Amino acid sequence: MSEKPAITIVYCRQCNWMLRSAWMAQELLSTFSEELGAVTLVPATGGAFRIEIDGDLVWERVRDGGFPDIKTLKQLVRDRVDPERDLGHVDRTRPPPDAKDRS
């Protein structure tokens, strides 16, 4: 049996991004409780914020333009750890308000 993937979230402690990082870790652990082996928070400095899966960079704040919203992050992780999985409402898009049935 292969080892489960590990996620590392590196965050800038000087920027006070620990709570954001911890929340993202909690969301990933809740959604992928069976698929993940670990989610690790790593404090850093200098505005660092990146997310890696088994050492492969999947998000970097400067490169990718800020922080991922949780929907995007879950989709990125899903695509790597369980590509066939349906994330339910996270994968759905809302119809525009004017698209309601008017009959």
C-alpha positions as CSV (number, residue, x, y, z in Angstrom):
1,M,0.0,0.0,0.0
2,S,1.4,3.4,-0.9
3,E,1.8,6.2,1.6
4,K,-0.9,8.9,1.7
5,P,0.0,12.3,0.4
6,A,1.3,15.0,2.8
7,I,0.4,18.7,2.4
8,T,2.7,21.4,3.7
9,I,1.5,25.0,4.2
10,V,4.3,27.5,4.6
11,Y,3.1,30.8,6.0
12,C,4.6,34.1,7.1
13,R,4.4,34.4,10.9
14,Q,5.4,38.1,10.7
15,C,2.3,38.7,8.5
16,N,0.0,36.9,11.0
17,W,-1.1,34.3,8.4
18,M,-1.1,31.5,10.9
19,L,-4.9,31.5,11.5
20,R,-5.6,31.6,7.7
21,S,-3.2,28.7,7.3
22,A,-4.7,26.7,10.2
23,W,-8.2,27.2,8.8
24,M,-7.1,26.0,5.4
25,A,-5.5,23.0,7.0
26,Q,-8.7,22.2,8.9
27,E,-10.8,22.5,5.8
28,L,-8.4,20.1,3.9
29,L,-8.4,17.6,6.8
30,S,-12.2,17.7,7.0
31,T,-12.7,17.2,3.3
32,F,-9.9,14.7,2.6
33,S,-9.8,12.9,6.0
34,E,-9.3,9.5,4.3
35,E,-7.0,10.6,1.5
36,L,-4.3,12.6,3.3
37,G,-1.5,11.4,5.5
38,A,-0.7,14.8,7.1
39,V,-1.1,18.5,6.8
40,T,1.8,20.4,8.3
41,L,2.1,24.1,9.1
42,V,5.5,25.6,8.7
43,P,6.2,29.1,10.0
44,A,8.4,31.3,7.8
45,T,9.1,35.0,7.3
46,G,9.3,37.5,4.5
47,G,5.8,37.2,3.2
48,A,6.0,33.5,2.4
49,F,2.9,31.6,1.6
50,R,3.0,28.4,-0.3
51,I,1.2,25.1,-0.4
52,E,3.0,21.9,-1.4
53,I,1.8,18.3,-1.9
54,D,4.6,15.8,-1.3
55,G,7.1,18.6,-2.0
56,D,5.5,19.7,-5.3
57,L,4.4,23.4,-5.3
58,V,0.7,23.7,-6.0
59,W,0.2,27.4,-4.8
60,E,2.5,30.3,-4.2
61,R,1.2,33.6,-3.1
62,V,3.3,35.8,-5.3
63,R,3.3,33.5,-8.4
64,D,-0.5,32.9,-8.2
65,G,-1.7,36.3,-7.1
66,G,-2.6,36.1,-3.4
67,F,-4.3,33.4,-1.5
68,P,-6.4,30.6,-2.9
69,D,-10.1,30.7,-2.0
70,I,-11.1,27.4,-0.3
71,K,-13.0,26.2,-3.3
72,T,-9.9,26.5,-5.5
73,L,-7.6,24.9,-2.9
74,K,-9.9,21.9,-2.5
75,Q,-10.1,21.4,-6.2
76,L,-6.3,21.6,-6.6
77,V,-5.8,19.1,-3.8
78,R,-8.6,16.8,-5.2
79,D,-7.0,16.9,-8.6
80,R,-3.8,15.5,-7.1
81,V,-5.0,13.1,-4.5
82,D,-8.4,11.8,-5.8
83,P,-9.1,13.1,-9.4
84,E,-12.3,11.1,-9.8
85,R,-13.9,12.5,-6.6
86,D,-16.9,14.8,-6.8
87,L,-16.6,17.6,-4.3
88,G,-20.4,18.2,-4.3
89,H,-21.3,21.9,-3.9
90,V,-17.7,23.0,-4.3
91,D,-17.7,21.7,-7.9
92,R,-21.1,23.3,-8.8
93,T,-21.6,26.8,-10.1
94,R,-24.6,28.9,-9.3
95,P,-26.9,29.9,-12.2
96,P,-27.1,33.6,-12.7
97,P,-30.0,35.3,-10.8
98,D,-31.8,36.1,-14.1
99,A,-31.7,32.4,-15.2
100,K,-34.7,31.5,-12.9
101,D,-37.7,29.8,-14.4
102,R,-40.2,32.6,-15.0
103,S,-43.2,30.4,-15.9
